[in-house]
Amino acid sequence: MVKIGNISLGEFPLLLAPMEDVSDPPFRAVCKDKGADLMYTEFISSEGLIRDAIKSKQKLDIFDYERPIGIQIFGGDEESMGIAAQIVDATQPDLLDINFGCPVKKVVCKGAGAGILKDLPQMIKVTDRVVKSTKLPVTVKTRLGWDDQSKNIEEVAERLFDVGIKALTIHGRTRAQLYKGDADWTLIAKVKNNPRIQIPIFGNGDIDSPQKALEYKNKFSVDGIMIGRAAIGYPWIFNEVKHFMATGTLLPPPSIAERVAVVRKHFDFSIRWKGPIVGVVEMRTHYSQYFKGIPHFKEYRTALVTAKTADEVLAILQEIELNVVDPLILI
């Protein structure tokens, strides 16, 4: 049984990665339905929380059906991260996660996210302050190192464990790689097999199929897997991985009716949470992924991304459900 503090996550949990502009409550709702065991909010700026920035505060929205859920924060200054941890504490998530992995330039240039990988003493100061500022279990998500010449994750993991984190997720790339090239899980396995480190170690990077999830579970001995980009527009991946691990067989891909049902749920929540204008606009980025690989779909995709009202979108979805031939039938 994998546990983070007192939170039980089952034998081999599947985690939904925190993704900026993706991992909002509407998206998390469909991933939870489809088997995600632990989810995180989009990352939240410690400075934004302290300034009471509206966008940062909105990201604190969590719902009981999502539990267990973690709120993820980022920042390079221990004082502001400590205060942000206290703010998060008051919203009562199940855990607090620190983002030491985001490679985006606007985050890195502030010494936050993966930027802190160049300053291990500061990373430990920030983590120590956060751990001491909250009653919640603190976890960390990070990368192998800054670049190929500084893959220091083994030392980082020991130091983070020593200051009291309760779980560590490692993305198998350096900051210099961004999301290019293949993720290297060999160092993740070394951290997992370090007898000094007595906390769950989760692997992240390139898990895009049930077969690869099982292969990496067996090969690298991690306690669970975090899935990010492969879940965008395809929340079914969580249940597909679980089914394959349990039975060795693949579930059939979702039918048109199943895809439309999930899009409707995602869309409805988006409208309720963001309002009728922003909700419609921000859903447009998801449609191509939800209907990826469906033949002769270009006309519907164009209609969905140009629709201006909720009623228009719902009418198009109904038309898709009635008229688009399920790929399974074509085989």
KANORFEN-V91946 format. One record per residue. N is the residue number from 1. RES is the residue in three letters. SS is DSSP state (2 for helix, 1 for strand, 0 for the rest). Layout:
N_RES_SS / N_RES_SS
//
This chain:
1_MET_0 / 2_VAL_0 / 3_LYS_1 / 4_ILE_1 / 5_GLY_0 / 6_ASN_0 / 7_ILE_1 / 8_SER_1 / 9_LEU_0 / 10_GLY_0 / 11_GLU_0 / 12_PHE_0 / 13_PRO_1 / 14_LEU_1 / 15_LEU_1 / 16_LEU_1 / 17_ALA_0 / 18_PRO_0 / 19_MET_0 / 20_GLU_0 / 21_ASP_0 / 22_VAL_0 / 23_SER_0 / 24_ASP_0 / 25_PRO_2 / 26_PRO_2 / 27_PHE_2 / 28_ARG_2 / 29_ALA_2 / 30_VAL_2 / 31_CYS_2 / 32_LYS_2 / 33_ASP_2 / 34_LYS_0 / 35_GLY_0 / 36_ALA_0 / 37_ASP_0 / 38_LEU_1 / 39_MET_1 / 40_TYR_1 / 41_THR_0 / 42_GLU_0 / 43_PHE_0 / 44_ILE_1 / 45_SER_1 / 46_SER_2 / 47_GLU_2 / 48_GLY_2 / 49_LEU_2 / 50_ILE_2 / 51_ARG_2 / 52_ASP_0 / 53_ALA_0 / 54_ILE_2 / 55_LYS_2 / 56_SER_2 / 57_LYS_2 / 58_GLN_2 / 59_LYS_0 / 60_LEU_0 / 61_ASP_0 / 62_ILE_0 / 63_PHE_0 / 64_ASP_2 / 65_TYR_2 / 66_GLU_2 / 67_ARG_0 / 68_PRO_0 / 69_ILE_1 / 70_GLY_1 / 71_ILE_1 / 72_GLN_1 / 73_ILE_1 / 74_PHE_1 / 75_GLY_0 / 76_GLY_0 / 77_ASP_0 / 78_GLU_2 / 79_GLU_2 / 80_SER_2 / 81_MET_2 / 82_GLY_2 / 83_ILE_2 / 84_ALA_2 / 85_ALA_2 / 86_GLN_2 / 87_ILE_2 / 88_VAL_2 / 89_ASP_2 / 90_ALA_2 / 91_THR_2 / 92_GLN_0 / 93_PRO_0 / 94_ASP_0 / 95_LEU_1 / 96_LEU_1 / 97_ASP_1 / 98_ILE_1 / 99_ASN_1 / 100_PHE_1 / 101_GLY_0 / 102_CYS_0 / 103_PRO_0 / 104_VAL_0 / 105_LYS_2 / 106_LYS_2 / 107_VAL_2 / 108_VAL_2 / 109_CYS_0 / 110_LYS_0 / 111_GLY_0 / 112_ALA_0 / 113_GLY_2 / 114_ALA_2 / 115_GLY_2 / 116_ILE_2 / 117_LEU_2 / 118_LYS_2 / 119_ASP_0 / 120_LEU_2 / 121_PRO_2 / 122_GLN_2 / 123_MET_2 / 124_ILE_2 / 125_LYS_2 / 126_VAL_2 / 127_THR_2 / 128_ASP_2 / 129_ARG_2 / 130_VAL_2 / 131_VAL_2 / 132_LYS_2 / 133_SER_2 / 134_THR_0 / 135_LYS_0 / 136_LEU_0 / 137_PRO_1 / 138_VAL_1 / 139_THR_1 / 140_VAL_1 / 141_LYS_1 / 142_THR_1 / 143_ARG_1 / 144_LEU_0 / 145_GLY_0 / 146_TRP_0 / 147_ASP_0 / 148_ASP_2 / 149_GLN_2 / 150_SER_2 / 151_LYS_0 / 152_ASN_0 / 153_ILE_2 / 154_GLU_2 / 155_GLU_2 / 156_VAL_2 / 157_ALA_2 / 158_GLU_2 / 159_ARG_2 / 160_LEU_2 / 161_PHE_2 / 162_ASP_2 / 163_VAL_0 / 164_GLY_0 / 165_ILE_0 / 166_LYS_0 / 167_ALA_1 / 168_LEU_1 / 169_THR_1 / 170_ILE_1 / 171_HIS_1 / 172_GLY_0 / 173_ARG_0 / 174_THR_0 / 175_ARG_0 / 176_ALA_0 / 177_GLN_0 / 178_LEU_0 / 179_TYR_0 / 180_LYS_0 / 181_GLY_0 / 182_ASP_0 / 183_ALA_0 / 184_ASP_0 / 185_TRP_0 / 186_THR_2 / 187_LEU_2 / 188_ILE_2 / 189_ALA_2 / 190_LYS_2 / 191_VAL_2 / 192_LYS_2 / 193_ASN_0 / 194_ASN_0 / 195_PRO_0 / 196_ARG_0 / 197_ILE_0 / 198_GLN_0 / 199_ILE_0 / 200_PRO_1 / 201_ILE_1 / 202_PHE_1 / 203_GLY_1 / 204_ASN_1 / 205_GLY_0 / 206_ASP_0 / 207_ILE_0 / 208_ASP_0 / 209_SER_0 / 210_PRO_2 / 211_GLN_2 / 212_LYS_2 / 213_ALA_2 / 214_LEU_2 / 215_GLU_2 / 216_TYR_2 / 217_LYS_2 / 218_ASN_2 / 219_LYS_2 / 220_PHE_2 / 221_SER_0 / 222_VAL_0 / 223_ASP_0 / 224_GLY_1 / 225_ILE_1 / 226_MET_1 / 227_ILE_1 / 228_GLY_0 / 229_ARG_2 / 230_ALA_2 / 231_ALA_2 / 232_ILE_0 / 233_GLY_0 / 234_TYR_0 / 235_PRO_0 / 236_TRP_0 / 237_ILE_2 / 238_PHE_2 / 239_ASN_2 / 240_GLU_2 / 241_VAL_2 / 242_LYS_2 / 243_HIS_2 / 244_PHE_2 / 245_MET_2 / 246_ALA_2 / 247_THR_2 / 248_GLY_0 / 249_THR_0 / 250_LEU_0 / 251_LEU_0 / 252_PRO_0 / 253_PRO_0 / 254_PRO_0 / 255_SER_0 / 256_ILE_2 / 257_ALA_2 / 258_GLU_2 / 259_ARG_2 / 260_VAL_2 / 261_ALA_2 / 262_VAL_2 / 263_VAL_2 / 264_ARG_2 / 265_LYS_2 / 266_HIS_2 / 267_PHE_2 / 268_ASP_2 / 269_PHE_2 / 270_SER_2 / 271_ILE_2 / 272_ARG_2 / 273_TRP_2 / 274_LYS_2 / 275_GLY_0 / 276_PRO_2 / 277_ILE_2 / 278_VAL_2 / 279_GLY_2 / 280_VAL_2 / 281_VAL_2 / 282_GLU_2 / 283_MET_2 / 284_ARG_0 / 285_THR_0 / 286_HIS_0 / 287_TYR_2 / 288_SER_2 / 289_GLN_2 / 290_TYR_2 / 291_PHE_0 / 292_LYS_0 / 293_GLY_0 / 294_ILE_0 / 295_PRO_0 / 296_HIS_0 / 297_PHE_0 / 298_LYS_2 / 299_GLU_2 / 300_TYR_2 / 301_ARG_2 / 302_THR_2 / 303_ALA_2 / 304_LEU_2 / 305_VAL_2 / 306_THR_2 / 307_ALA_0 / 308_LYS_0 / 309_THR_0 / 310_ALA_2 / 311_ASP_2 / 312_GLU_2 / 313_VAL_2 / 314_LEU_2 / 315_ALA_2 / 316_ILE_2 / 317_LEU_2 / 318_GLN_2 / 319_GLU_2 / 320_ILE_2 / 321_GLU_2 / 322_LEU_2 / 323_ASN_2 / 324_VAL_0 / 325_VAL_0 / 326_ASP_0 / 327_PRO_2 / 328_LEU_2 / 329_ILE_2 / 330_LEU_2 / 331_ILE_0
//
